[in-house]
Amino acid sequence: METFDGSSVYRGRKPGLDLHYASLGDGHDEPLGIVSFGEVQPGRYAAAFEAVLWPDSSSGN
């Protein structure tokens, strides 16, 4: 974990893994899937599921 402007910035669960995200649907208020992925050794890659972020649908937007 690092900090930027006083806020925590999380990296992937292993050194060398960056966080990536993808929308899990086609709509505006769809959850985001968070994974960490990267090269851990030359020619060897790793991926790990990190989280699903659900939008706050109570705002009505």
C-alpha positions in Angstrom: 0.0 0.0 0.0 1.1 3.5 -0.8 -0.3 6.9 -0.1 -1.1 9.7 -2.5 -2.3 13.1 -1.3 -3.1 11.6 2.1 -5.2 8.7 0.7 -4.3 5.1 0.6 -3.6 3.6 -2.8 -3.7 -0.2 -2.9 -1.6 -2.4 -5.2 -2.2 -6.0 -6.1 -1.7 -8.7 -3.5 1.7 -9.7 -4.8 4.7 -7.5 -5.7 4.6 -6.7 -9.4 0.9 -7.1 -9.8 -1.0 -4.0 -10.9 -4.8 -3.5 -10.3 -7.1 -3.6 -13.2 -10.9 -3.3 -13.4 -13.7 -4.2 -15.8 -17.4 -3.5 -15.8 -19.4 -6.6 -15.1 -22.5 -5.5 -17.1 -23.7 -3.2 -19.8 -25.7 -0.7 -17.8 -24.8 2.6 -16.0 -25.0 1.2 -12.5 -23.1 -2.1 -12.9 -20.6 -3.6 -10.5 -16.9 -3.4 -11.3 -14.6 -6.5 -11.0 -11.1 -5.8 -9.6 -8.3 -8.1 -10.4 -4.5 -7.9 -10.0 -2.4 -9.1 -12.9 1.3 -8.9 -13.9 4.6 -10.6 -14.5 6.0 -12.1 -11.4 9.1 -13.7 -13.0 10.4 -13.4 -16.5 7.8 -15.1 -18.7 5.5 -16.0 -15.8 2.3 -14.2 -15.1 -0.1 -14.2 -12.2 -3.7 -13.0 -11.8 -5.8 -12.8 -8.6 -9.4 -11.8 -8.0 -9.4 -8.9 -5.6 -12.9 -7.5 -5.2 -16.3 -6.6 -6.7 -17.3 -2.9 -6.3 -21.1 -2.3 -6.3 -22.3 1.2 -7.2 -24.3 3.2 -4.7 -27.7 3.1 -6.4 -29.5 5.1 -3.7 -28.5 8.4 -5.3 -31.0 7.9 -8.1 -28.6 9.0 -10.9 
